[in-house]
Amino acid sequence: MTTGISIAIPIGFLILAGLLAWYLAHAKGRWALKAFLTVFVAFYSLEVWNALDSYLGWAAREPMPQRALLVSAMVREPNPAKRDDGAIFLWVVPLAQDEPGPFAYEPISGEPRAYRLPYSRAMHEQTAAAMQAMRKSGRPVLIERQGLPGEREGRDGTDGDRSTFNDEDGDTGFRMRELPPPSLPEKTPR
């Protein structure tokens, strides 16, 4: 296994590509068609290889969606003795998702997904505060991916009952905030 992906599928595609190349080299016909088929099989193999990561149960290496609800989180702190840079694992329910590739797994709405983020002290503190607030209040936490540091909006988290867990000194690229309690519609007498 390499990076959590079985090597059997890529080897299978290489065997198919090799058989196709062998057949095309010995078959009579148009060279343009043979070249097209060879390039097509190569690109198809690469696309399937890139899409395999979206089917795995491991944390995704792709970017997190713009907005998501935090389900749970785990922080693995750096360990220089083991040459481990650390990581932050977030289990989230995407609210807005980018268009998946043609062979990628298309999740059902509301299906949680695990993501792996590089470790930073600021993100560690923000995640810990969000998890503590979730345990204490039982309300969900919204994660919003921010743009580049110059593109950030000037929201301070003081609007209404929402509290923000951002560390102003460290730019994490994410904004986590607790959602307000749901407001129920008023009962109308019959």
C-alpha positions in Angstrom: 0.0 0.0 0.0 1.2 3.5 -0.8 -0.4 6.5 1.0 -3.4 4.4 1.9 -4.1 3.4 -1.7 -3.9 -0.2 -2.9 -1.2 -0.6 -5.6 -3.2 -3.4 -7.3 -5.5 -1.0 -9.3 -2.7 1.1 -10.8 -0.7 -2.1 -11.7 -3.9 -3.4 -13.3 -4.1 -0.3 -15.4 -0.4 -0.5 -16.3 -1.0 -4.1 -17.5 -4.0 -3.0 -19.6 -2.0 -0.1 -21.0 0.9 -2.4 -21.9 -1.5 -4.9 -23.6 -3.1 -2.0 -25.5 0.4 -0.7 -26.5 1.4 -4.2 -27.6 -1.8 -4.7 -29.6 -1.5 -1.3 -31.2 2.1 -1.8 -32.2 1.3 -5.1 -34.0 -2.2 -4.2 -35.4 -2.6 -2.7 -38.8 -4.5 0.5 -39.0 -4.3 4.3 -38.7 -1.4 5.6 -36.5 -3.5 8.6 -35.5 -6.1 6.3 -33.9 -3.4 4.2 -32.2 -1.8 7.3 -30.8 -5.2 8.6 -29.6 -6.0 5.3 -27.8 -2.6 5.2 -26.2 -3.0 8.8 -24.8 -6.6 8.1 -23.8 -5.7 5.0 -21.7 -2.8 6.9 -20.1 -5.0 9.8 -19.1 -7.8 7.6 -18.0 -5.4 5.6 -15.8 -4.2 8.8 -14.1 -7.7 10.1 -13.6 -8.8 6.9 -11.9 -5.6 7.0 -9.7 -6.4 10.5 -8.6 -10.0 9.6 -7.9 -9.2 6.6 -5.7 -8.4 8.9 -2.7 -12.0 10.1 -2.7 -13.3 6.5 -2.1 -11.2 5.7 1.0 -12.3 5.9 4.6 -9.1 7.7 5.5 -8.9 11.5 6.0 -9.1 13.3 2.6 -6.0 15.0 1.3 -8.2 17.4 -0.7 -9.1 20.9 0.5 -12.0 21.2 3.0 -15.3 22.6 1.7 -16.0 26.3 2.1 -18.6 25.7 4.9 -19.1 22.6 7.1 -20.5 21.6 10.4 -17.9 20.1 12.8 -18.8 16.6 14.1 -15.6 15.8 15.9 -11.9 16.6 15.9 -8.6 15.0 17.0 -5.3 16.7 17.3 -2.0 14.9 16.9 0.8 17.1 18.2 4.2 17.2 16.6 6.7 14.6 17.8 10.3 15.4 16.7 11.6 12.1 18.1 9.4 10.2 15.6 9.8 12.8 12.9 6.1 13.5 13.0 5.0 17.0 12.0 1.6 16.5 13.7 -1.8 16.9 12.2 -5.3 18.0 12.9 -8.1 15.6 11.9 -11.6 17.1 11.4 -14.7 15.1 10.9 -17.2 17.4 9.2 -20.5 17.5 7.3 -20.0 19.6 4.2 -22.6 22.3 3.6 -21.1 23.6 0.3 -19.0 21.3 -1.7 -16.9 21.8 -4.8 -17.8 19.8 -7.9 -16.2 16.3 -7.7 -14.2 14.9 -10.7 -15.9 12.6 -13.1 -14.7 9.4 -11.3 -14.7 10.8 -7.7 -17.1 9.6 -5.0 -20.2 11.8 -4.9 -21.4 11.9 -1.2 -25.0 11.9 -0.2 -26.1 15.3 1.3 -25.4 15.3 5.0 -22.7 12.5 4.8 -19.7 13.3 7.1 -16.1 13.3 5.8 -12.8 13.3 7.5 -10.1 15.8 6.6 -6.4 16.1 7.6 -5.0 19.5 8.1 -1.3 20.4 8.8 -0.6 21.1 12.5 -0.4 24.6 13.7 -0.6 25.9 17.3 -3.3 28.4 16.4 -5.5 25.8 14.7 -4.9 23.4 17.7 -6.2 26.0 20.1 -9.1 27.0 17.9 -10.1 23.3 17.5 -9.9 22.6 21.2 -12.0 25.6 22.0 -14.6 24.6 19.4 -14.8 21.0 20.7 -15.1 22.2 24.3 -18.0 24.5 23.4 -19.7 21.7 21.5 -19.5 19.5 24.6 -20.6 22.2 26.9 -23.6 23.6 25.0 -24.4 20.8 22.6 -24.8 23.2 19.7 -23.1 22.6 16.4 -20.0 24.5 15.3 -19.7 26.0 11.8 -16.3 26.0 10.0 -15.8 28.5 7.3 -12.7 28.4 5.1 -11.2 31.9 4.8 -9.3 33.3 1.8 -5.8 34.7 1.8 -4.9 36.8 4.8 -5.5 40.1 2.8 -9.0 38.9 1.8 -10.4 38.3 5.2 -13.6 39.9 6.2 -13.7 42.0 9.3 -16.1 40.0 11.3 -15.4 39.7 15.0 -18.0 37.1 16.1 -20.0 39.5 18.1 -23.2 39.2 16.0 -25.9 37.8 18.2 -25.3 34.7 20.3 -22.5 33.3 18.1 -19.0 33.0 19.6 -15.9 32.7 17.5 -13.0 30.5 18.4 -10.4 32.3 16.2 -7.0 33.2 17.5 -6.4 36.7 16.2 -2.6 36.4 16.2 -2.4 33.2 14.2 -4.0 33.0 10.8 -5.4 29.4 10.5 -7.3 29.9 7.3 -10.5 28.8 9.0 -13.1 30.5 11.1 -15.0 28.3 13.6 -18.0 29.6 15.4 -20.8 28.2 17.5 -24.2 28.4 15.9 -27.1 30.0 17.8 -29.8 27.7 19.2 -32.5 27.0 16.7 -35.5 29.2 16.9 -38.8 27.3 16.9 -41.8 28.8 15.2 -44.5 30.2 17.5 -47.5 28.1 18.2 -50.7 29.4 16.9 -53.9 28.6 18.6 -56.5 26.8 16.5 
